[in-house]
Amino acid sequence: MNNAVWKNFINGNEENVIKQLSPPIYLSWKRCRDRQINHQQISNYDILPSNRFNELLQAHEDFVRISKIVLQYIINFLKDSEHLVLVSDKDGVILITMGDPTFLNKVQKISLSSGSNWREDIKGTSTVGTILFEKSPIVIPGWQHYVQPIQFLNCWGAPIFYPDKTIAGVLDISSASFQNSDQMLTLAIMGARMIEQNLLINDFERKYCNNQQSKRAVEDIISTGIASLNENGFIIDVNKAEALKLGYDSKDMIGKHFSEVIAGRITPILKKIESNNSGTEKWVYESGWIGRSPQTRAILKLAIKASRTDSTIFIQGESGTGKENIARIIHNQSARRNKPFIAINCAAIPSTLIESELFGYAEGAFSGARRGGQAGKFELAHGGTIFLDEIGDMPFSVQSVLLRVLQTREVYRIGEGKARPVDVRVIAATNRNCSEMVEKKQFRLDLYYRLKVICIEISPLRERLEDIYDLVPYFLDKFRYTFKKQEVQINEDIYKYFLSYHWPGNVRELENSIESMVALTDGPMITYELLPKELKNTEIMQAATSRETLTLHTEKTERATILNALEQTKWNASGAARLLGIGRATLHRKLNKYNIVRPVDTGFR
């Protein structure tokens, strides 16, 4: 029937045709007929020679670069054959095509390739040509193409606009199948908006940003939807909720140039990203702290709040959970961010040296002391932050010295009577239970409470397994780059082992596991064989646990069944055995096994 509509129009019988078509397609057909476009044969005459096409690519360098990234994202999302995606310029010339090689070869016969012009007055009704005319998204089922040789293609497209609202080109998705039409149109529109967003960021960075800090701030403002900017960079509207989430005051933003808003401000550390299919939020920090779980988001939000104070912070968490990462986040978001961040592992320094490491020493303080003495870590951190990792391992004798420094904000170098003022923010961390250590007189109570002003507890990975869905791709990207194996992927079946394992080494162990697998793989896919043995044993352990649970469940049920049979037969052993379908001797063995004893007032026959 659909093809009949097209034939009726071609033959001049337009009765009811308009009812079968959307207005943009009907008007396009009329324009094509008025221009006397050949509806039986595709025009192949308007293809740019290679030298002119290369000049065109150079002229649209930023547009092409940004579009390639977005098109690759769409191709990865589609993940199957019989699809292609393309971007044209404002004149209808196709700049980029990507997709299934077999399908790309198939569409060569209609010149759907880079350098070919798909304006409506050349190729008839098509997403590229018709969108350039209508300037709005369009769906074109195959039969609605005006030129018959194109009718095997189903197409979805959306216009792309420059920041000044002039049209930049068209994004098109084409397929031999018309399945999931609404999803395809949404994907095309989303892809076009992503290109527009990045064109806007690129434009503002070029005009106004002279350092990496301001560039990241621009990305945050635009990509998170905090504010709408006009073409000159002035803020015309603000999403109050998003602004508040990233620490902006919406009242101070409207009417100002965005460069005023970001001047001297810290770059927000959190970026909300929609995961591909589920719509689940995930939060990412540039240093590698990543995860979608409620625990991770709560930790990051608490870290941001803590960074706005100058209070001492106490971080608790198992080894490998990311305590130093959180400490660095707090420092980088604080007013001290341009001053030193000094980290020291109290467990890694011999007890005889830790005091001199922390507080320094004077010349001649001890044998081997450096001429002129040496500043300690507290002095080196002056104005900034000192991170005392594994503070639970600090010798008791040094704890009293640290307490004095926290109280007086002064240090005395070993062998010197001169007080040296220090202005530092102290962040301490431990994987030990310091409250128990206090009870055992292994950690000073007064120091414990002096340190524990703001407490941040980091959950172990086994309690936030959702984060694995974000951590694995993050580490995979990291080590693909390290080992120059960009094609490597992880088989989806591997996730069941990641999610079943208890991760005693937490995120650090997960990172090491991914590094090992990427380093050792010879092919493009990481499979079961490359799993560390601990993760392979997970399956065995689970099976054994399941058998134990089943056995316990079965035994509990059997005991209850035997008791029920005995009660029904008034504790007559022969009757109960018959009722259960077992021999009397077997029944007695089970009575002994389950320690079943007849009630005192009942005879057992």
N, C-alpha and C positions, 0 to 999 in steps of 0.2 A: 504493500500500500504506500509506504513512504517513497519508494522509487517512482510510483505512479504520480505522486504529487509533483515531483521534479519534472517528469515527462509532460504532465499537463501544462506546467508553466512554460517549458521550452516550446511546446506546441501552441502557445498563445491562449490556452484555456485556464484562466486564472480564477475561475469560480471555486470558492472555498479554499483556495491555496493559502490565503492569508491566515485562515483559521488553523492551519497545520504548522505554521512557522512563527517564530518569535519575530517581532518587528525589525530588529537589526538584520536578521537573515533575509527576510522578505525584501527590505529596502536594498540590501546588497545585491540580491538577484536582479532587481530592477536596474540597478546601476550597471551591472555586468551586461545585461541585455542591451541597455542603451549605448554602451561602449562597443557593442558587437564583439564581445569576447567569445572566442571559439569554445563552445561547451563540450566538444568532443576530443579536443587535443590540448595538451599542456604546452605552454610557451616556455621554451628553453633558451631564448635568445639573450636574456638580460643577466649574464653572469660576469662578474668582474674578473679581469685578468689578475694574475697573482701579484704583480707589482702594485697595482692600484688597491687590491684587497689588503696587502701588508701596510700600505700607507693609511688605509682606513682603520686598521687595528691599532696602529700607533697613535692615531688621532683620538681614539677612544680607549686609551691605555687603562685608565682607572676603571672605567665602566666594564671593560672586558675582564680585568683582573678580579673584580668583585663578583661579576656574574659567574665566572668559572667556579668559584668557591660554592656559590649557592646551587648551581646546577649539579655539582658533584654531590651535594647534600641530598638533592631530590632523587638522583639516580640511586644513591645508597638506600634511600627510603623505599623506592619501588622494588628493588632487589629481584626483579625477574626480567625475562626477555620481552620482546615485542613492544618496547617503549623507547622513545627518544625525547630529549628535552633540548630546547634551543632558545637563543636570545637574538633578536634582530635590533638594528638601530632604528632611528626615527624615520628613515626613508624606506624601511622594509628589507634592507640587506641583512641576510643572516650572518651574524658574527661568530657564533659558537654553536656547535651541535655535539651532543653527548648521548650515549645510549648503547643498547645491545648491538654489537658489530654486525650481526646477521641482519638485523632490522635496519640499521643505517645503510647497509648495502642495498637492501630492498627498496628504500626510498630514493636511491640515486636516480632511478628511472624517471622520477618526477622533479629532479633537481632540488630536493629538499636537503640542501647542503650549504656549507659555508661559502659565502661569496655570491650566492644566488639571491635575486631580488624577488620578494613575494608581496609586492604591492598589489592591491586589489585590481588595479587597471592592467596588471600583467598576468596574475595567476587566478583572478576571479575571487570568489568568496573563500576566505581562509582566516584563521585566527590572526595571523600577522597583518594582512592587508585590511581586514574589516575592523580589527581593534584600533589600528592607526586612524581609521575614519571615525569610529564610534567613541574611542577613548574610554572604554569600559570593558570589564571581563565578559567573555563569550564562550559558550559551549557549541561546538559544531559536530554533530553526529555525521558519520561518513556521507550519507545520502544528501546532506544539506550543502556540500561543496558544489559550487556552480559548474566546475569543470569535471567531467565524468572520470578521467583517469585518477583523480585525487580521492574518489569516493570510498576507497578501501581504508582511509585514515579517519580516525575519530580524534578530535582535537579539543583541548581546553587551554585557554590563554588569558592573560591579564596584562594591562598596560603598565609600563614602568615610567615614573616621572622623576625628573631632576629636582633638586631642592627648590628651584625657582618656579616649579610647577609646569615647566615645559616638558613635552614628552621625550623620553630618552629612547624608548623602544618597546618591545613586546617579549614576554616570556611565554613560551608555548610548550605544552606536553602533548605528544601524539602517540597513538597506540592503535593496533589492529583490533583491539577489543574495546567495547563500550561499557564494560563492567565498572562498578564503583565510580560512576560519573560525578556524583556530588563530592566525593573525596578528592578526585582529580582536580576539580575546579578549585576547591579549597587549597589544595597543594600549590596550584599555579598562582593563586592570589597571594598566598603566604610567601612564596618564593619571590614574587615581584616586590612585596613589602620589605622583605629582607634586603634585597638589592637597594631599594630606595633608602632604607635606614643607614646602610653602610655608605651610600653615596653622600648622605647628609653628614655623617661622621667625618668622612674623608674631606668634605668641603670645609667644615669648621676647623678641622685640624690644620689644613693648609692655610686658612686665613688667619687663625687666631692663636694656635698653640705653638709654643716654642720650646716645650720640654715634655718628657714622657709623663710626668705627673698630670699636667693639664690635659694631655691626650686621653689618659685613662678616665679622667673625670668627665670629659665629653662623652665618652662611650657609655659611662654609667647613666648620665642624664638622659641620653637618647634611647639606649637599648632597654633600659628598665621602665621607660614610659613615665619617668618622674615629671618631665616638663615637655611642653610643646614650644618650639621655637619658630620664629618667622625666618624669612630668608636672610635677614641681616643679623641673626643671632640673638634677638631679644626674646625674652620669655613671655609668652602670651597666655599660657594656661599651665596649671600645676595639678598633678594628682597628689592630693594631700597625704593619702595613706602611704603611697610609695615614697614620697618625699620624707615623711616621718620615719619610715622603715630604714632609710639609709642616712638619717641624721640631718636632713635639710629642713630648714624652717620655711614653710611655704609662704608665710606672710612677707618674708624678705626677698622673695624671688620674682614675683610678677612685675613686669615693667622694666626689669634690669637686664643688662646684657649678660649672657651666660658667663662671660669671662670675669665679671665682677663677682658672681656667685662662687666660682671655683677658685678665685684668687686666694692663695694661702691656705686653702682647705685641704684636709687629708682626703685622699682617694678612698671612696667606700670600699670595704673589703668583701662585701657579699654581693653576689650576682645571682638572681633567680633565673633558672633555666627550665623550660618545659622538657621533660624527657620524651623521647620520640612518640610513643604510643599511649602511655598511661596517663599523661597529663600530670604526673607526680612532680611536685616541686623538688628541686635539689639546690643546695647552696654550695657555692664554690669559693675557695680562697686561693689567691694566686700562688701561695707557697706550697700547695699540695694538700691542705686540709679540705676534705671534700666529703659530702654525704647528704642524703635526703632524710635521714632518720630524725624523729623529733628530738632525740638526745643530742645529735650533732648540731642541729639548729639552735637548741637551747644553750649549748655551750658557747657557740659563736656569738649569740646575742648577749650573753653574760660577759664575754670577753670584751665586746664593744663597750658595754656599760662601764666595765672596770677600767678600760683605757681612758675614760673621761675623768677619772679620779687620779689622785697621786698616792692612794693607799697601798699598803703592803698586801701582796696576794699570795695565797697558798694553793698550789695545784696538786691534787692527788689523783693518782691513776697508775695502773699496772705498767710495766715496762713495755715500750713499743706503742703506747696509745697516742703519743703526739704531744707530750707535755711541753717540750721546748717550742714546738710550732705555735702553741697557744700563747706562750710567753712572748714570742716574737711578734705575733699578731697584736698583742696588747701594746708592746713597745711601739710598733710601727703606726698604730692609730692614736698614740698619745701625743701630748705636747712635747715630749722628749724625743720624738722620732728622728730628729736631725742630730742627736747626740749618740754616744756609743751604746751598743748593746753588748755586754760582756757576759759570757756564759762560762760557768765553771762546774765541773762534775766533782762533788765532794767525795764520792766513793772512789774516784780514780787517782786521788792524790794521797800519798803516804801521810799518816797522821802526824809525823814529825815535820812535814813541810806545809801542811795546809794553812797554818796561821800566817806564815810568811807570804804564801801565795795570795791570801785574801787581803792582808793588811800591810804587806811590804816589810822591808827591813833596812836598817841603817848600815853604813859602811862599818865593817869590823864587828858586826853583831854576832857572827859565828864564823867558824872556819870555812873558808871558801866563799864568803860573802863578797859580792861584787863591789868594786871601788865606786864610791859615790852612793852606794845603796841601791835599792830598787823599789819602785812604787808597787803597791799591791793592786789587786783587781778592783777594789772599791775606789781607789784614786783614779784608776784608768777609766772607770765608769762615771766619773764626775759629770753631772748634768744629765746623765742618761739612765740606763737600767742595768742592774746586775741580776743575773739569773743563777740562783744557787740550786743546781739539780742534785737529786739524791741527798737532800739535807738530813734525812734520817740516818745517814752514815757519818755525819760530822762528829768528831770526837767530843765527848762531854766537856772537856777542858776548853775547847775552842768555842763551844756554845755560849759560854759566859762572856767571852770577848765580843762575839757577834751581838749579844743582847745589849751590851754597853754601847756599841756603835749605833744600833737602831735607836737607842734612847737619846744619845747625845749628838748624833750625826757628826761624829769626829772619829778619826782613826789615829792610832799611835803605831808607828813602825816599830818592829822589834828592835831593841837596842837604842831607842830614841825616846826622849821625854817630851817631844814637841807634838802638840795636838794639831791635826790637819783636818779642817772642815771638809766634809764631803756631802754633796747633794745628789743622792741616788734614789731611784725607785727600786725596791727590793721585791723580786718575785722568787719564791722558793717552791720546790717541787719534790715529791717523794713517791715511791711505790710501796712504802711501808706504812703500817698503821701506827701513827705517831701517838694517838691517844693511849694505845696499849703500851707503847714505849715509855710514856709518861708514868703510867702506873707501875712499870717495872724499874723506874728511876734511870732509864736509859736516855731520856730526853727531858730537857728542862721544861717545867710547866709554864714558867713565866715567858720563856722564849716561844713556846708553842702558841700561846695566846697573842703574843706580840706579832707573830708572823701571820696568824690566821684571822686577818681583818676581813678580807674578801676570800672566800673559799670557792674554788672551782674543782668539781669532781668530774673526771673524764671516764666515761663508761668504757669497759672493755669491748672489743669488737664483737664478741659472742653475744653481747646484749644489744647490739645495733647492727644486725646482719643486713638490714636494708642497704646500708652504706656500701656493701660489697658491689652492688649493681653500678655504683658510681666510681668506686675505688679501682676496680679491675680495669675498666676502659682507660682511666687516668694513667695508671701505671703501665698499661700496655702501650699507650701513646709515648710515654716517657722512654721506654726501653726499645721500642721500634726505632726511635730516633738514635738512641745510644748505639745500637748494634746495626744500624742502617738496614733494617728489615721492615720497610714500610708496608709490605703486603701482608704481614702476619696478622691472623685473626685467632680468636679463641672459640672453640666449638661450644655452642650453647649448653651442651650436656655437661660440660665441666662445672657449671655453676652449682649443680647439685652437690658436688664434693666440697666446693667452697662454703656452701650454706650449711653443710652437715658437720664440718670440722669445728672444733672448739677454740682454735686460734690462741694458744697460750702466749705466743709472741706478738699477738695483736696485729696492728696495721703494719708494723715493721716486718713481721713474718710474712704477711700477705705480699708486701712489696718484694721481699726477697724471693718468694715463690714465683711471682710473675717474671722477675729478672732472670731466674734460672731457666724457666720454660722458654722465654724468648731467646736467650743465649744459646740454648741447646737444640732448638728446632731447626730442621733442615728444609722444611716445607712451609707452605703458607698457612697451615692450620695447626694450632696447638690442640693436641688430643690427650686422651687418658694416659697414654704411655709416658708422657712428659711430666705428669703430676709427681711432686715429691712423695716419697713412700708414706709419710705421715698422712697425707690426704687420701692416698689409695687405701690405707688401712681403715679409714673412716667407714667405708662401706662394710668391711668385715665386722668392725666394732658395732655398727648399727644393727647388723644382722644378728649378732650374738645377743645384743641387748633386747632386740625384738623377740628372740626365742625365749630368753629368760622371762620377759614380761608375759609372753603367751603361756609359758609353763606355770607361772604363778597364778595367772588368771584361770587356767584349766584346773589346777589343783584346788583352788578355792571353790570353784563350781562343783567339782567332784565331791568334795567333803560335804557341801550343802545337800547334794543329791542323795548321798548315803544317809545322812541324818534324816532327810525327808522320808526315805523308804523305811527306815527303822521306826519312825514315829507312826507311819501308816500301818505297820504290821505289829504295833505295840512291842517293839524290840524283839520280835521273833527272828532269829538269824536266818533260818531256812527260808521263811517267807520273804524277808528283805532281799536275800540273795536271788530268789526266783524273780522278784519284782525288778531287780537290777540287771538280771540276765547274766549273773556271774556265779561261780561256785562258792560254797560256804567257806572253803579254805581261803579263797581269794578275798572274800569279804573280811575275814579275820586279819589278813595281812594289811588291808587298807585301814581297818580300825586301829591297828597298831601304828601305821604310818601317820595317820592324821590325829592320833591320840584321842580317839573317840571313846568315851567311857559312858556306860549306861547310867541313867539317873539312879540315885540311892534307893528310891522307893519302887523301882521296877526290876523285876526278875528278868534275866537274860537267858532265853532258851535256845 
